Amino acid sequence: MRIKAFGPLYIQGYDGVYAQSSGGKPRTSMDLSALPRIWYGSVPETTNIAARGYHDFEVPFPEEYDSPPNVQLTIYTHTTATTSFDCDISLRSVSTTGFTARIINHEGIVRSPAFQWLAVGQ
């Protein structure tokens, strides 16, 4: 893999990451395991959340982290008939193997929002 940057510097990664000058001599290197691990995914609109109710979602990570990662959540809807909805999403717990997210429906009708997640850690 070769990624070109502006100027005479490029980064080449295989068994490590090396920043090299245009002369080809390594200037710095590091083990890829030092880079943060990033996982992401989504939970589709499959669960009907009762009016003024909530639902907890257990989401496993594809691989275990060394310590609990930082997790970001984004709630959304694909329903074209619904341009807005009054639902909140919160992170209930995070471990090295997954997390629990809660969606709260503040409306007087059933809603089925989806959410995306991003986890960054070691």
MODELLER restraints for C-alpha pairs under 7 A, 6 or more apart:
rsr = mdl.restraints
at = mdl.atoms
rsr.add(forms.Gaussian(group=physical.xy_distance, feature=features.Distance(at['CA:1:A'], at['CA:12:A']), mean=6.04, stdev=0.5))
rsr.add(forms.Gaussian(group=physical.xy_distance, feature=features.Distance(at['CA:1:A'], at['CA:13:A']), mean=5.76, stdev=0.5))
rsr.add(forms.Gaussian(group=physical.xy_distance, feature=features.Distance(at['CA:1:A'], at['CA:14:A']), mean=6.88, stdev=0.5))
rsr.add(forms.Gaussian(group=physical.xy_distance, feature=features.Distance(at['CA:2:A'], at['CA:11:A']), mean=6.13, stdev=0.5))
rsr.add(forms.Gaussian(group=physical.xy_distance, feature=features.Distance(at['CA:2:A'], at['CA:12:A']), mean=4.69, stdev=0.5))
rsr.add(forms.Gaussian(group=physical.xy_distance, feature=features.Distance(at['CA:2:A'], at['CA:13:A']), mean=6.72, stdev=0.5))
rsr.add(forms.Gaussian(group=physical.xy_distance, feature=features.Distance(at['CA:3:A'], at['CA:10:A']), mean=6.14, stdev=0.5))
rsr.add(forms.Gaussian(group=physical.xy_distance, feature=features.Distance(at['CA:3:A'], at['CA:11:A']), mean=5.42, stdev=0.5))
rsr.add(forms.Gaussian(group=physical.xy_distance, feature=features.Distance(at['CA:3:A'], at['CA:12:A']), mean=6.36, stdev=0.5))
rsr.add(forms.Gaussian(group=physical.xy_distance, feature=features.Distance(at['CA:4:A'], at['CA:10:A']), mean=4.78, stdev=0.5))
rsr.add(forms.Gaussian(group=physical.xy_distance, feature=features.Distance(at['CA:4:A'], at['CA:11:A']), mean=6.50, stdev=0.5))
rsr.add(forms.Gaussian(group=physical.xy_distance, feature=features.Distance(at['CA:8:A'], at['CA:21:A']), mean=6.15, stdev=0.5))
rsr.add(forms.Gaussian(group=physical.xy_distance, feature=features.Distance(at['CA:8:A'], at['CA:22:A']), mean=4.96, stdev=0.5))
rsr.add(forms.Gaussian(group=physical.xy_distance, feature=features.Distance(at['CA:9:A'], at['CA:19:A']), mean=6.96, stdev=0.5))
rsr.add(forms.Gaussian(group=physical.xy_distance, feature=features.Distance(at['CA:9:A'], at['CA:20:A']), mean=5.91, stdev=0.5))
rsr.add(forms.Gaussian(group=physical.xy_distance, feature=features.Distance(at['CA:9:A'], at['CA:21:A']), mean=5.01, stdev=0.5))
rsr.add(forms.Gaussian(group=physical.xy_distance, feature=features.Distance(at['CA:9:A'], at['CA:22:A']), mean=5.99, stdev=0.5))
rsr.add(forms.Gaussian(group=physical.xy_distance, feature=features.Distance(at['CA:10:A'], at['CA:19:A']), mean=6.07, stdev=0.5))
rsr.add(forms.Gaussian(group=physical.xy_distance, feature=features.Distance(at['CA:10:A'], at['CA:20:A']), mean=5.87, stdev=0.5))
rsr.add(forms.Gaussian(group=physical.xy_distance, feature=features.Distance(at['CA:10:A'], at['CA:21:A']), mean=6.98, stdev=0.5))
rsr.add(forms.Gaussian(group=physical.xy_distance, feature=features.Distance(at['CA:11:A'], at['CA:17:A']), mean=6.93, stdev=0.5))
rsr.add(forms.Gaussian(group=physical.xy_distance, feature=features.Distance(at['CA:11:A'], at['CA:18:A']), mean=5.74, stdev=0.5))
rsr.add(forms.Gaussian(group=physical.xy_distance, feature=features.Distance(at['CA:11:A'], at['CA:19:A']), mean=4.73, stdev=0.5))
rsr.add(forms.Gaussian(group=physical.xy_distance, feature=features.Distance(at['CA:11:A'], at['CA:20:A']), mean=6.42, stdev=0.5))
rsr.add(forms.Gaussian(group=physical.xy_distance, feature=features.Distance(at['CA:12:A'], at['CA:18:A']), mean=5.57, stdev=0.5))
rsr.add(forms.Gaussian(group=physical.xy_distance, feature=features.Distance(at['CA:12:A'], at['CA:19:A']), mean=6.78, stdev=0.5))
rsr.add(forms.Gaussian(group=physical.xy_distance, feature=features.Distance(at['CA:16:A'], at['CA:29:A']), mean=6.75, stdev=0.5))
rsr.add(forms.Gaussian(group=physical.xy_distance, feature=features.Distance(at['CA:16:A'], at['CA:30:A']), mean=5.80, stdev=0.5))
rsr.add(forms.Gaussian(group=physical.xy_distance, feature=features.Distance(at['CA:16:A'], at['CA:31:A']), mean=4.83, stdev=0.5))
rsr.add(forms.Gaussian(group=physical.xy_distance, feature=features.Distance(at['CA:16:A'], at['CA:32:A']), mean=5.24, stdev=0.5))
rsr.add(forms.Gaussian(group=physical.xy_distance, feature=features.Distance(at['CA:17:A'], at['CA:29:A']), mean=5.47, stdev=0.5))
rsr.add(forms.Gaussian(group=physical.xy_distance, feature=features.Distance(at['CA:17:A'], at['CA:30:A']), mean=5.57, stdev=0.5))
rsr.add(forms.Gaussian(group=physical.xy_distance, feature=features.Distance(at['CA:17:A'], at['CA:31:A']), mean=6.59, stdev=0.5))
rsr.add(forms.Gaussian(group=physical.xy_distance, feature=features.Distance(at['CA:17:A'], at['CA:32:A']), mean=6.46, stdev=0.5))
rsr.add(forms.Gaussian(group=physical.xy_distance, feature=features.Distance(at['CA:18:A'], at['CA:26:A']), mean=6.24, stdev=0.5))
rsr.add(forms.Gaussian(group=physical.xy_distance, feature=features.Distance(at['CA:18:A'], at['CA:28:A']), mean=5.77, stdev=0.5))
rsr.add(forms.Gaussian(group=physical.xy_distance, feature=features.Distance(at['CA:18:A'], at['CA:29:A']), mean=4.51, stdev=0.5))
rsr.add(forms.Gaussian(group=physical.xy_distance, feature=features.Distance(at['CA:18:A'], at['CA:30:A']), mean=6.98, stdev=0.5))
rsr.add(forms.Gaussian(group=physical.xy_distance, feature=features.Distance(at['CA:19:A'], at['CA:26:A']), mean=6.15, stdev=0.5))
rsr.add(forms.Gaussian(group=physical.xy_distance, feature=features.Distance(at['CA:19:A'], at['CA:27:A']), mean=5.90, stdev=0.5))
rsr.add(forms.Gaussian(group=physical.xy_distance, feature=features.Distance(at['CA:19:A'], at['CA:28:A']), mean=5.58, stdev=0.5))
rsr.add(forms.Gaussian(group=physical.xy_distance, feature=features.Distance(at['CA:19:A'], at['CA:29:A']), mean=6.63, stdev=0.5))
rsr.add(forms.Gaussian(group=physical.xy_distance, feature=features.Distance(at['CA:20:A'], at['CA:26:A']), mean=4.68, stdev=0.5))
rsr.add(forms.Gaussian(group=physical.xy_distance, feature=features.Distance(at['CA:20:A'], at['CA:27:A']), mean=5.55, stdev=0.5))
rsr.add(forms.Gaussian(group=physical.xy_distance, feature=features.Distance(at['CA:36:A'], at['CA:120:A']), mean=6.34, stdev=0.5))
rsr.add(forms.Gaussian(group=physical.xy_distance, feature=features.Distance(at['CA:36:A'], at['CA:121:A']), mean=5.25, stdev=0.5))
rsr.add(forms.Gaussian(group=physical.xy_distance, feature=features.Distance(at['CA:36:A'], at['CA:122:A']), mean=5.11, stdev=0.5))
rsr.add(forms.Gaussian(group=physical.xy_distance, feature=features.Distance(at['CA:37:A'], at['CA:120:A']), mean=5.75, stdev=0.5))
rsr.add(forms.Gaussian(group=physical.xy_distance, feature=features.Distance(at['CA:37:A'], at['CA:121:A']), mean=5.37, stdev=0.5))
rsr.add(forms.Gaussian(group=physical.xy_distance, feature=features.Distance(at['CA:37:A'], at['CA:122:A']), mean=5.49, stdev=0.5))
rsr.add(forms.Gaussian(group=physical.xy_distance, feature=features.Distance(at['CA:38:A'], at['CA:119:A']), mean=5.64, stdev=0.5))
rsr.add(forms.Gaussian(group=physical.xy_distance, feature=features.Distance(at['CA:38:A'], at['CA:120:A']), mean=4.63, stdev=0.5))
rsr.add(forms.Gaussian(group=physical.xy_distance, feature=features.Distance(at['CA:38:A'], at['CA:121:A']), mean=6.69, stdev=0.5))
rsr.add(forms.Gaussian(group=physical.xy_distance, feature=features.Distance(at['CA:39:A'], at['CA:118:A']), mean=5.95, stdev=0.5))
rsr.add(forms.Gaussian(group=physical.xy_distance, feature=features.Distance(at['CA:39:A'], at['CA:119:A']), mean=5.22, stdev=0.5))
rsr.add(forms.Gaussian(group=physical.xy_distance, feature=features.Distance(at['CA:39:A'], at['CA:120:A']), mean=6.72, stdev=0.5))
rsr.add(forms.Gaussian(group=physical.xy_distance, feature=features.Distance(at['CA:40:A'], at['CA:117:A']), mean=5.44, stdev=0.5))
rsr.add(forms.Gaussian(group=physical.xy_distance, feature=features.Distance(at['CA:40:A'], at['CA:118:A']), mean=4.33, stdev=0.5))
rsr.add(forms.Gaussian(group=physical.xy_distance, feature=features.Distance(at['CA:40:A'], at['CA:119:A']), mean=6.09, stdev=0.5))
rsr.add(forms.Gaussian(group=physical.xy_distance, feature=features.Distance(at['CA:41:A'], at['CA:116:A']), mean=5.74, stdev=0.5))
rsr.add(forms.Gaussian(group=physical.xy_distance, feature=features.Distance(at['CA:41:A'], at['CA:117:A']), mean=5.46, stdev=0.5))
rsr.add(forms.Gaussian(group=physical.xy_distance, feature=features.Distance(at['CA:41:A'], at['CA:118:A']), mean=6.80, stdev=0.5))
rsr.add(forms.Gaussian(group=physical.xy_distance, feature=features.Distance(at['CA:42:A'], at['CA:115:A']), mean=5.62, stdev=0.5))
rsr.add(forms.Gaussian(group=physical.xy_distance, feature=features.Distance(at['CA:42:A'], at['CA:116:A']), mean=4.07, stdev=0.5))
rsr.add(forms.Gaussian(group=physical.xy_distance, feature=features.Distance(at['CA:42:A'], at['CA:117:A']), mean=5.98, stdev=0.5))
rsr.add(forms.Gaussian(group=physical.xy_distance, feature=features.Distance(at['CA:43:A'], at['CA:114:A']), mean=5.61, stdev=0.5))
rsr.add(forms.Gaussian(group=physical.xy_distance, feature=features.Distance(at['CA:43:A'], at['CA:115:A']), mean=5.40, stdev=0.5))
rsr.add(forms.Gaussian(group=physical.xy_distance, feature=features.Distance(at['CA:43:A'], at['CA:116:A']), mean=6.32, stdev=0.5))
rsr.add(forms.Gaussian(group=physical.xy_distance, feature=features.Distance(at['CA:44:A'], at['CA:114:A']), mean=4.75, stdev=0.5))
rsr.add(forms.Gaussian(group=physical.xy_distance, feature=features.Distance(at['CA:44:A'], at['CA:115:A']), mean=6.79, stdev=0.5))
rsr.add(forms.Gaussian(group=physical.xy_distance, feature=features.Distance(at['CA:45:A'], at['CA:112:A']), mean=5.20, stdev=0.5))
rsr.add(forms.Gaussian(group=physical.xy_distance, feature=features.Distance(at['CA:45:A'], at['CA:113:A']), mean=5.21, stdev=0.5))
rsr.add(forms.Gaussian(group=physical.xy_distance, feature=features.Distance(at['CA:45:A'], at['CA:114:A']), mean=4.54, stdev=0.5))
rsr.add(forms.Gaussian(group=physical.xy_distance, feature=features.Distance(at['CA:46:A'], at['CA:112:A']), mean=6.50, stdev=0.5))
rsr.add(forms.Gaussian(group=physical.xy_distance, feature=features.Distance(at['CA:47:A'], at['CA:112:A']), mean=5.62, stdev=0.5))
rsr.add(forms.Gaussian(group=physical.xy_distance, feature=features.Distance(at['CA:48:A'], at['CA:110:A']), mean=6.10, stdev=0.5))
rsr.add(forms.Gaussian(group=physical.xy_distance, feature=features.Distance(at['CA:48:A'], at['CA:111:A']), mean=5.71, stdev=0.5))
rsr.add(forms.Gaussian(group=physical.xy_distance, feature=features.Distance(at['CA:48:A'], at['CA:112:A']), mean=4.81, stdev=0.5))
rsr.add(forms.Gaussian(group=physical.xy_distance, feature=features.Distance(at['CA:49:A'], at['CA:55:A']), mean=6.20, stdev=0.5))
rsr.add(forms.Gaussian(group=physical.xy_distance, feature=features.Distance(at['CA:49:A'], at['CA:105:A']), mean=6.52, stdev=0.5))
rsr.add(forms.Gaussian(group=physical.xy_distance, feature=features.Distance(at['CA:49:A'], at['CA:110:A']), mean=5.54, stdev=0.5))
rsr.add(forms.Gaussian(group=physical.xy_distance, feature=features.Distance(at['CA:49:A'], at['CA:111:A']), mean=5.36, stdev=0.5))
rsr.add(forms.Gaussian(group=physical.xy_distance, feature=features.Distance(at['CA:49:A'], at['CA:112:A']), mean=5.93, stdev=0.5))
rsr.add(forms.Gaussian(group=physical.xy_distance, feature=features.Distance(at['CA:50:A'], at['CA:109:A']), mean=6.95, stdev=0.5))
rsr.add(forms.Gaussian(group=physical.xy_distance, feature=features.Distance(at['CA:50:A'], at['CA:110:A']), mean=4.79, stdev=0.5))
rsr.add(forms.Gaussian(group=physical.xy_distance, feature=features.Distance(at['CA:50:A'], at['CA:111:A']), mean=6.92, stdev=0.5))
rsr.add(forms.Gaussian(group=physical.xy_distance, feature=features.Distance(at['CA:51:A'], at['CA:105:A']), mean=6.16, stdev=0.5))
rsr.add(forms.Gaussian(group=physical.xy_distance, feature=features.Distance(at['CA:51:A'], at['CA:106:A']), mean=6.93, stdev=0.5))
rsr.add(forms.Gaussian(group=physical.xy_distance, feature=features.Distance(at['CA:51:A'], at['CA:107:A']), mean=5.69, stdev=0.5))
rsr.add(forms.Gaussian(group=physical.xy_distance, feature=features.Distance(at['CA:51:A'], at['CA:108:A']), mean=4.73, stdev=0.5))
rsr.add(forms.Gaussian(group=physical.xy_distance, feature=features.Distance(at['CA:51:A'], at['CA:109:A']), mean=4.57, stdev=0.5))
rsr.add(forms.Gaussian(group=physical.xy_distance, feature=features.Distance(at['CA:51:A'], at['CA:110:A']), mean=4.85, stdev=0.5))
rsr.add(forms.Gaussian(group=physical.xy_distance, feature=features.Distance(at['CA:52:A'], at['CA:105:A']), mean=5.13, stdev=0.5))
rsr.add(forms.Gaussian(group=physical.xy_distance, feature=features.Distance(at['CA:52:A'], at['CA:106:A']), mean=4.78, stdev=0.5))
rsr.add(forms.Gaussian(group=physical.xy_distance, feature=features.Distance(at['CA:52:A'], at['CA:107:A']), mean=5.66, stdev=0.5))
rsr.add(forms.Gaussian(group=physical.xy_distance, feature=features.Distance(at['CA:52:A'], at['CA:108:A']), mean=6.05, stdev=0.5))
rsr.add(forms.Gaussian(group=physical.xy_distance, feature=features.Distance(at['CA:53:A'], at['CA:104:A']), mean=5.97, stdev=0.5))
rsr.add(forms.Gaussian(group=physical.xy_distance, feature=features.Distance(at['CA:53:A'], at['CA:105:A']), mean=5.43, stdev=0.5))
rsr.add(forms.Gaussian(group=physical.xy_distance, feature=features.Distance(at['CA:54:A'], at['CA:102:A']), mean=6.74, stdev=0.5))
rsr.add(forms.Gaussian(group=physical.xy_distance, feature=features.Distance(at['CA:54:A'], at['CA:103:A']), mean=5.49, stdev=0.5))
rsr.add(forms.Gaussian(group=physical.xy_distance, feature=features.Distance(at['CA:54:A'], at['CA:104:A']), mean=4.26, stdev=0.5))
rsr.add(forms.Gaussian(group=physical.xy_distance, feature=features.Distance(at['CA:54:A'], at['CA:105:A']), mean=5.84, stdev=0.5))
rsr.add(forms.Gaussian(group=physical.xy_distance, feature=features.Distance(at['CA:55:A'], at['CA:102:A']), mean=5.67, stdev=0.5))
rsr.add(forms.Gaussian(group=physical.xy_distance, feature=features.Distance(at['CA:55:A'], at['CA:103:A']), mean=5.56, stdev=0.5))
rsr.add(forms.Gaussian(group=physical.xy_distance, feature=features.Distance(at['CA:55:A'], at['CA:104:A']), mean=6.77, stdev=0.5))
rsr.add(forms.Gaussian(group=physical.xy_distance, feature=features.Distance(at['CA:56:A'], at['CA:100:A']), mean=6.51, stdev=0.5))
rsr.add(forms.Gaussian(group=physical.xy_distance, feature=features.Distance(at['CA:56:A'], at['CA:101:A']), mean=5.65, stdev=0.5))
rsr.add(forms.Gaussian(group=physical.xy_distance, feature=features.Distance(at['CA:56:A'], at['CA:102:A']), mean=4.38, stdev=0.5))
rsr.add(forms.Gaussian(group=physical.xy_distance, feature=features.Distance(at['CA:56:A'], at['CA:103:A']), mean=6.59, stdev=0.5))
rsr.add(forms.Gaussian(group=physical.xy_distance, feature=features.Distance(at['CA:57:A'], at['CA:100:A']), mean=5.48, stdev=0.5))
rsr.add(forms.Gaussian(group=physical.xy_distance, feature=features.Distance(at['CA:57:A'], at['CA:101:A']), mean=5.18, stdev=0.5))
rsr.add(forms.Gaussian(group=physical.xy_distance, feature=features.Distance(at['CA:57:A'], at['CA:102:A']), mean=6.22, stdev=0.5))
rsr.add(forms.Gaussian(group=physical.xy_distance, feature=features.Distance(at['CA:58:A'], at['CA:99:A']), mean=6.02, stdev=0.5))
rsr.add(forms.Gaussian(group=physical.xy_distance, feature=features.Distance(at['CA:58:A'], at['CA:100:A']), mean=4.64, stdev=0.5))
rsr.add(forms.Gaussian(group=physical.xy_distance, feature=features.Distance(at['CA:58:A'], at['CA:101:A']), mean=6.73, stdev=0.5))
rsr.add(forms.Gaussian(group=physical.xy_distance, feature=features.Distance(at['CA:59:A'], at['CA:98:A']), mean=5.48, stdev=0.5))
rsr.add(forms.Gaussian(group=physical.xy_distance, feature=features.Distance(at['CA:59:A'], at['CA:99:A']), mean=5.41, stdev=0.5))
rsr.add(forms.Gaussian(group=physical.xy_distance, feature=features.Distance(at['CA:59:A'], at['CA:100:A']), mean=6.20, stdev=0.5))
rsr.add(forms.Gaussian(group=physical.xy_distance, feature=features.Distance(at['CA:60:A'], at['CA:97:A']), mean=5.85, stdev=0.5))
rsr.add(forms.Gaussian(group=physical.xy_distance, feature=features.Distance(at['CA:60:A'], at['CA:98:A']), mean=4.05, stdev=0.5))
rsr.add(forms.Gaussian(group=physical.xy_distance, feature=features.Distance(at['CA:60:A'], at['CA:99:A']), mean=6.54, stdev=0.5))
rsr.add(forms.Gaussian(group=physical.xy_distance, feature=features.Distance(at['CA:61:A'], at['CA:97:A']), mean=5.52, stdev=0.5))
rsr.add(forms.Gaussian(group=physical.xy_distance, feature=features.Distance(at['CA:61:A'], at['CA:98:A']), mean=4.94, stdev=0.5))
rsr.add(forms.Gaussian(group=physical.xy_distance, feature=features.Distance(at['CA:64:A'], at['CA:96:A']), mean=5.43, stdev=0.5))
rsr.add(forms.Gaussian(group=physical.xy_distance, feature=features.Distance(at['CA:64:A'], at['CA:97:A']), mean=4.85, stdev=0.5))
rsr.add(forms.Gaussian(group=physical.xy_distance, feature=features.Distance(at['CA:65:A'], at['CA:96:A']), mean=4.77, stdev=0.5))
rsr.add(forms.Gaussian(group=physical.xy_distance, feature=features.Distance(at['CA:65:A'], at['CA:97:A']), mean=6.63, stdev=0.5))
rsr.add(forms.Gaussian(group=physical.xy_distance, feature=features.Distance(at['CA:65:A'], at['CA:121:A']), mean=6.82, stdev=0.5))
rsr.add(forms.Gaussian(group=physical.xy_distance, feature=features.Distance(at['CA:65:A'], at['CA:122:A']), mean=5.78, stdev=0.5))
rsr.add(forms.Gaussian(group=physical.xy_distance, feature=features.Distance(at['CA:66:A'], at['CA:96:A']), mean=6.40, stdev=0.5))
rsr.add(forms.Gaussian(group=physical.xy_distance, feature=features.Distance(at['CA:66:A'], at['CA:122:A']), mean=5.70, stdev=0.5))
rsr.add(forms.Gaussian(group=physical.xy_distance, feature=features.Distance(at['CA:67:A'], at['CA:96:A']), mean=5.40, stdev=0.5))
rsr.add(forms.Gaussian(group=physical.xy_distance, feature=features.Distance(at['CA:67:A'], at['CA:122:A']), mean=6.64, stdev=0.5))
rsr.add(forms.Gaussian(group=physical.xy_distance, feature=features.Distance(at['CA:68:A'], at['CA:94:A']), mean=6.08, stdev=0.5))
rsr.add(forms.Gaussian(group=physical.xy_distance, feature=features.Distance(at['CA:68:A'], at['CA:95:A']), mean=4.81, stdev=0.5))
rsr.add(forms.Gaussian(group=physical.xy_distance, feature=features.Distance(at['CA:68:A'], at['CA:96:A']), mean=4.50, stdev=0.5))
rsr.add(forms.Gaussian(group=physical.xy_distance, feature=features.Distance(at['CA:69:A'], at['CA:96:A']), mean=6.96, stdev=0.5))
rsr.add(forms.Gaussian(group=physical.xy_distance, feature=features.Distance(at['CA:69:A'], at['CA:119:A']), mean=5.92, stdev=0.5))
rsr.add(forms.Gaussian(group=physical.xy_distance, feature=features.Distance(at['CA:69:A'], at['CA:120:A']), mean=5.32, stdev=0.5))
rsr.add(forms.Gaussian(group=physical.xy_distance, feature=features.Distance(at['CA:69:A'], at['CA:121:A']), mean=4.25, stdev=0.5))
rsr.add(forms.Gaussian(group=physical.xy_distance, feature=features.Distance(at['CA:70:A'], at['CA:119:A']), mean=5.51, stdev=0.5))
rsr.add(forms.Gaussian(group=physical.xy_distance, feature=features.Distance(at['CA:70:A'], at['CA:120:A']), mean=5.29, stdev=0.5))
rsr.add(forms.Gaussian(group=physical.xy_distance, feature=features.Distance(at['CA:70:A'], at['CA:121:A']), mean=6.26, stdev=0.5))
rsr.add(forms.Gaussian(group=physical.xy_distance, feature=features.Distance(at['CA:71:A'], at['CA:117:A']), mean=6.84, stdev=0.5))
rsr.add(forms.Gaussian(group=physical.xy_distance, feature=features.Distance(at['CA:71:A'], at['CA:118:A']), mean=5.56, stdev=0.5))
rsr.add(forms.Gaussian(group=physical.xy_distance, feature=features.Distance(at['CA:71:A'], at['CA:119:A']), mean=4.40, stdev=0.5))
rsr.add(forms.Gaussian(group=physical.xy_distance, feature=features.Distance(at['CA:71:A'], at['CA:120:A']), mean=6.63, stdev=0.5))
rsr.add(forms.Gaussian(group=physical.xy_distance, feature=features.Distance(at['CA:72:A'], at['CA:117:A']), mean=5.58, stdev=0.5))
rsr.add(forms.Gaussian(group=physical.xy_distance, feature=features.Distance(at['CA:72:A'], at['CA:118:A']), mean=5.20, stdev=0.5))
rsr.add(forms.Gaussian(group=physical.xy_distance, feature=features.Distance(at['CA:72:A'], at['CA:119:A']), mean=6.55, stdev=0.5))
rsr.add(forms.Gaussian(group=physical.xy_distance, feature=features.Distance(at['CA:73:A'], at['CA:115:A']), mean=6.73, stdev=0.5))
rsr.add(forms.Gaussian(group=physical.xy_distance, feature=features.Distance(at['CA:73:A'], at['CA:116:A']), mean=5.81, stdev=0.5))
rsr.add(forms.Gaussian(group=physical.xy_distance, feature=features.Distance(at['CA:73:A'], at['CA:117:A']), mean=4.65, stdev=0.5))
rsr.add(forms.Gaussian(group=physical.xy_distance, feature=features.Distance(at['CA:73:A'], at['CA:118:A']), mean=6.74, stdev=0.5))
rsr.add(forms.Gaussian(group=physical.xy_distance, feature=features.Distance(at['CA:74:A'], at['CA:115:A']), mean=5.34, stdev=0.5))
rsr.add(forms.Gaussian(group=physical.xy_distance, feature=features.Distance(at['CA:74:A'], at['CA:116:A']), mean=5.21, stdev=0.5))
rsr.add(forms.Gaussian(group=physical.xy_distance, feature=features.Distance(at['CA:74:A'], at['CA:117:A']), mean=6.45, stdev=0.5))
rsr.add(forms.Gaussian(group=physical.xy_distance, feature=features.Distance(at['CA:75:A'], at['CA:89:A']), mean=6.55, stdev=0.5))
rsr.add(forms.Gaussian(group=physical.xy_distance, feature=features.Distance(at['CA:75:A'], at['CA:113:A']), mean=6.72, stdev=0.5))
rsr.add(forms.Gaussian(group=physical.xy_distance, feature=features.Distance(at['CA:75:A'], at['CA:114:A']), mean=5.85, stdev=0.5))
rsr.add(forms.Gaussian(group=physical.xy_distance, feature=features.Distance(at['CA:75:A'], at['CA:115:A']), mean=4.23, stdev=0.5))
rsr.add(forms.Gaussian(group=physical.xy_distance, feature=features.Distance(at['CA:75:A'], at['CA:116:A']), mean=6.57, stdev=0.5))
rsr.add(forms.Gaussian(group=physical.xy_distance, feature=features.Distance(at['CA:76:A'], at['CA:113:A']), mean=5.76, stdev=0.5))
rsr.add(forms.Gaussian(group=physical.xy_distance, feature=features.Distance(at['CA:76:A'], at['CA:114:A']), mean=5.39, stdev=0.5))
rsr.add(forms.Gaussian(group=physical.xy_distance, feature=features.Distance(at['CA:76:A'], at['CA:115:A']), mean=5.75, stdev=0.5))
rsr.add(forms.Gaussian(group=physical.xy_distance, feature=features.Distance(at['CA:77:A'], at['CA:113:A']), mean=4.96, stdev=0.5))
rsr.add(forms.Gaussian(group=physical.xy_distance, feature=features.Distance(at['CA:77:A'], at['CA:114:A']), mean=5.76, stdev=0.5))
rsr.add(forms.Gaussian(group=physical.xy_distance, feature=features.Distance(at['CA:86:A'], at['CA:105:A']), mean=6.41, stdev=0.5))
rsr.add(forms.Gaussian(group=physical.xy_distance, feature=features.Distance(at['CA:86:A'], at['CA:106:A']), mean=5.54, stdev=0.5))
rsr.add(forms.Gaussian(group=physical.xy_distance, feature=features.Distance(at['CA:86:A'], at['CA:107:A']), mean=5.95, stdev=0.5))
rsr.add(forms.Gaussian(group=physical.xy_distance, feature=features.Distance(at['CA:87:A'], at['CA:103:A']), mean=6.64, stdev=0.5))
rsr.add(forms.Gaussian(group=physical.xy_distance, feature=features.Distance(at['CA:87:A'], at['CA:104:A']), mean=5.42, stdev=0.5))
rsr.add(forms.Gaussian(group=physical.xy_distance, feature=features.Distance(at['CA:87:A'], at['CA:105:A']), mean=4.53, stdev=0.5))
rsr.add(forms.Gaussian(group=physical.xy_distance, feature=features.Distance(at['CA:87:A'], at['CA:106:A']), mean=5.70, stdev=0.5))
rsr.add(forms.Gaussian(group=physical.xy_distance, feature=features.Distance(at['CA:88:A'], at['CA:103:A']), mean=5.54, stdev=0.5))
rsr.add(forms.Gaussian(group=physical.xy_distance, feature=features.Distance(at['CA:88:A'], at['CA:104:A']), mean=5.17, stdev=0.5))
rsr.add(forms.Gaussian(group=physical.xy_distance, feature=features.Distance(at['CA:88:A'], at['CA:105:A']), mean=6.78, stdev=0.5))
rsr.add(forms.Gaussian(group=physical.xy_distance, feature=features.Distance(at['CA:89:A'], at['CA:101:A']), mean=6.82, stdev=0.5))
rsr.add(forms.Gaussian(group=physical.xy_distance, feature=features.Distance(at['CA:89:A'], at['CA:102:A']), mean=5.52, stdev=0.5))
rsr.add(forms.Gaussian(group=physical.xy_distance, feature=features.Distance(at['CA:89:A'], at['CA:103:A']), mean=4.39, stdev=0.5))
rsr.add(forms.Gaussian(group=physical.xy_distance, feature=features.Distance(at['CA:89:A'], at['CA:104:A']), mean=6.36, stdev=0.5))
rsr.add(forms.Gaussian(group=physical.xy_distance, feature=features.Distance(at['CA:90:A'], at['CA:101:A']), mean=5.65, stdev=0.5))
rsr.add(forms.Gaussian(group=physical.xy_distance, feature=features.Distance(at['CA:90:A'], at['CA:102:A']), mean=5.28, stdev=0.5))
rsr.add(forms.Gaussian(group=physical.xy_distance, feature=features.Distance(at['CA:90:A'], at['CA:103:A']), mean=6.60, stdev=0.5))
rsr.add(forms.Gaussian(group=physical.xy_distance, feature=features.Distance(at['CA:91:A'], at['CA:100:A']), mean=6.19, stdev=0.5))
rsr.add(forms.Gaussian(group=physical.xy_distance, feature=features.Distance(at['CA:91:A'], at['CA:101:A']), mean=4.61, stdev=0.5))
rsr.add(forms.Gaussian(group=physical.xy_distance, feature=features.Distance(at['CA:91:A'], at['CA:102:A']), mean=6.40, stdev=0.5))
rsr.add(forms.Gaussian(group=physical.xy_distance, feature=features.Distance(at['CA:92:A'], at['CA:100:A']), mean=5.29, stdev=0.5))
rsr.add(forms.Gaussian(group=physical.xy_distance, feature=features.Distance(at['CA:92:A'], at['CA:101:A']), mean=5.46, stdev=0.5))
rsr.add(forms.Gaussian(group=physical.xy_distance, feature=features.Distance(at['CA:92:A'], at['CA:102:A']), mean=6.51, stdev=0.5))
rsr.add(forms.Gaussian(group=physical.xy_distance, feature=features.Distance(at['CA:93:A'], at['CA:99:A']), mean=5.48, stdev=0.5))
rsr.add(forms.Gaussian(group=physical.xy_distance, feature=features.Distance(at['CA:93:A'], at['CA:100:A']), mean=5.24, stdev=0.5))
rsr.add(forms.Gaussian(group=physical.xy_distance, feature=features.Distance(at['CA:94:A'], at['CA:100:A']), mean=6.60, stdev=0.5))
rsr.add(forms.Gaussian(group=physical.xy_distance, feature=features.Distance(at['CA:105:A'], at['CA:111:A']), mean=6.82, stdev=0.5))
